[in-house]
């Protein structure tokens, strides 16, 4: 009985955190980049480093955090850009690389698939809102 109550409380908390508004996110910019995506500074030539749907990004120096950004997940939402490029979707992306261009043209260099998920225009420069997406692990008590 107590386990069911705990499970229900956990589900409520998870629901709350997965549906919370991005109103407290940071603001940055995003552009698209295309293949070749390998090698990356996070996992070299490993093909299995890319998340499903190829929703991944390379990040600029400010987000790179000396490589600690590898594997981080962000929720991104397009805010604005020239010629109204934004779609209304919020997507989750994973960091797989440091920006390969110097200077980096944006906060996030997005895979073509990730960029197409939030922008109608493939060559736009977007203003985006982002927040790190952390999945909370819950420990189970074993009697």
N, C-alpha and C positions, 0 to 999 in steps of 0.2 A: 504494500500500500504506500509506504513512504517512498519507495523507488518510483512509483507512478507519479507521485506529487513532484518529486525531484525532476523526473523526465519532463513533465508538463512545464515546470518553471524554466528549465533549460530551453525548451522549445519557444517559449514566450520571449526569452532573452535573445535567442538567435534570430527570431522573427523581427524583433525590434531593431537589432543591429544591422540586419541585412536590408531593412526597408527605411532606415534613417535617411533623412535628407542630406545632401552634400553641402548644405549651407555653411559648413565650417571648413570647407576645403581650401586649398591654396590655389592660386591663379598662375598659369604658365602659358607656354605656347607649344604648338605641335605642328610638325610637318611629316610628310611621308618619305620613306626611303625604300628602295627596292633591293632585290638580290644583286650580288651574292650576300647572304647573311652570315656565312661562315668564313673564317673562324670568328668566334666571339671571345671577349676577354673573360666572360664568366665560365664558360665550359668548352672552350676550344672548338673542335670539329664535331662534337657530339650532337647528332641529329635529334636525339630524344630530349634535348633541353627546351625545345619549343612547345608551348602549350597548345591544347586543342584549338583548331580554327586559326592558328598562327596569329593570335592576338598578343603580340609582344612588342617591346620597345627597347631602344637604346636611349640612355639618358645623358644629360649634360653634366658638366663638372659639379654643379651645385647639388644635384641629386645623386651623383655617383657614390659619394661618401667613401672614397678610397677602396671601392670594390664591394663594400658592404651592401650595396643596392642589389647585387645579383640575387635573383629569385624573388625580390619584393614584388608585391602586387599592388596595383593602383586602380582605383575606379576613376574613370575619365568621362567628362561630359563637355561637349563643344558648347562654348558660350557665344562666340561671334567670329566673324571673318569677312573679308571682302566678298561681295555678291551673295551674301546669305548662304553660306555653305553647310550650315549645321543641320544635322539630323537630331532627333530628340532622344536618341538612345544613350544610356549610360553603359559603358563597357568596362570589363575588367581586363587589364593587361599585365604582363609579367616582364620584368626587366631581365634582359639577356645579354646586354652589351653596354659599353661606354660609347658615347657618340664618336663615330669614326671620322667625322669632319672637324677641321679646326679653322676658325672657331665654329662651334656647334650652332646651327641656324635656329635651334629652338630647345625648349626644355626637354621635349620628348621627340625622338625620331621614331615614328610608328611604322610597323610593317604595313605593306599595302592593304592587307586584309583588315588590320585594326583601324587604319585610317578610313577605309571605305565604310566601316561600321558607324562612324560618327560624322562623316563629311560627304556631301553630294559631289564635291569638286575634288579631283585627285591631286591637283597641284596647289591647293590653297594653303595659306598659313593661318592656323586657327588659334584663337584664344580659348584656353580650356581651363576647367576647374578640375582639380584632382585631389584625391585623398588616399592615403595608404590604406589598403584593405587587409586587415589582420583577422585571421580566423582563430577564434579562441578555442583552445583545447581544454576539454574538461576531464578531470581525473575521476575515475569511478572507484568507489570504495568496495573492497572485496572482504566479505565476512569470513 
